């Protein structure tokens, strides 16, 4: 084969792939099996989106809570992605709320300290007390970050489990 034929075939294949019309190995087009791809062993068309008996598959068994014959693989992934996005938004709101509360509490503690010492920042007792306040709220901010991080990891693990249950892995 000469170079011109190779380039022509590659270009045609890329074009067909880009428009979604490239044939798959099962005889149909991507995502849609051909009606001619009859599997003699199972007695029906070979469809990669439905599970075969004894091999698990994309939907699992009929009694599985994740089985939905009308739901495509892409729809399932979209809903998991949406759920993941909602979890991130919820955690972000929770984080912002906790940090704002800590900032307010720290500011109030510093204002109380200023009133107690009359705004005299050169007093060593004022400096000592201010350092304690800053350490306490620094620790609390770190604790919020650890807890939110832990909840975030749990959310990822839960979605991963749902994904694996869907696929039957």
N, C-alpha and C positions, 0 to 999 in steps of 0.2 A: 504494500500500500504506500502510495506516495504521501508527502506532507500535506498537499492540498486536500486530499480525501480525509485524512485524519483531522485536520482543522475543521473541515466542513461537517463531519460527523460530531465533533465536540461541540461546535456551535449549535447545531440542530438539537443535540441532546440537552444542552444548557437551556435553549429556548423552550423546549418541551417541559423541562423540569421547572422552569420559572412560571409557566402558565398552569402547572399542575396536571399536565397531560402525559407525563412520562409513565410508561408501563412499568409495573412492579414485577417482581419475579413470580408472583402468584398468577400472572396472566391478566390481571385487571389493572386499574389505575390506582395511584396512591390513595389508600383509605377506602377504596371501593373495589371489592373482589369481582372478578368477571363471573358471569353466570356459567361460563364454560369450564371453570376450575372446579370440577367435581372431584371430590376425594372418595375413591372407591372403598377405602377402609372404614370410614365413618358414614358413608352413604349420604353425604350432603356436600354443598360447596365448601371449599376451604376458606373460611373467614377468620383472619387473625384476631378480630376483635371479640370473638366469642370463645369461651373456654371449651376445650375438648375434655371428655370424661377422663378422669384420673390424672390429668396434667395440670390442674389449677387453671389459671387464666386471668384475663383482665377483669372479669366480673366476680369470680368465685362461684360458689354454689347458689342454687335458687333460694335456699333458706338463709343465706348470708344477709346481714342488715345492710350491706353495701350493694347488693344486687339490684340493678335497675336496667332492664333490657332496653329502655328507650334513651338512656343516658350514654353519650359517647365518651370516649377516653379524653378528648380535649375538654369537654364540658366538666368532667370530674376534676381535671387538673386546674381549670379555671376557677372552680368553686373552692378548691384547696388554696389556690393563690389568693383568692378574695378573702378567705378566712384568715390566712396568714397576714394579709395587709390590715385587716380589722384588728387583729391581735396587736400588731405593731402600733397602730393608732391608739388603742386602749392603753398600752403600756407607756406610750409617750405622754398621754394626758395624765396618767397616774404619776409619772416621774415629775412632770411640770408642777402638778398640784403639790406634791411632797416637797419639792425644792422651794417653791414659793412660800409654803408654810414655814419651812426652816429659815428662810431669809427674813421673813416677818418676825419670827420668834427671836432670831439673833439680833435684829435691829432693835426690838423692844428691850432685850436684855442690855444692850449697849446704851440705850437711852436711859434706862433705869440706873445704870452705872454712872453715867454722866450727871444725873440728878443727885446721886448719893455723894459724889466727890465734887460737885459744883463745877464740873467741866475742867478740873485741874488735871491735865494729862501728864504732868511731871511727877505726880505723887506715885511712889513705888507700889503702893497698895492698889492703885487704879490700874497700873500696868500689869501687875500680877493677876488681878481679877479679869482684865481684858484678855490676857493670854488664855486663861481658863475657859472663858466664853468661846473664844475662837477655836480652841482645841475641841471643846464639847460639840460645837456645831459642825466642825470639820469631820469629826467621827460620825456624827449623825448623817451627814451628806454621803459619806462613804458607805454607811450601812444601807441607805436608800439605794445607792447604785448597785451594791451587791445583791440586794433583794430583788430589784427590778431585773438585773442580769439573770438571776436564778429563775425568775418567773419567765423570762424571755427564752431561756434554754428549754424549760419545760414545755412551753408552747411549741417550739420547734420540734421537740421529741414527739409531742402528741400528734402534730400534723404529719410527721414522718411515719408514725405508726398507722395513721389513717390511710396514708398513701400506700404503705406496704400491705395493709389489709385489703385495700381495693384491688391491688395487683395479685394478691395471694402469695406474696413472697415470704 
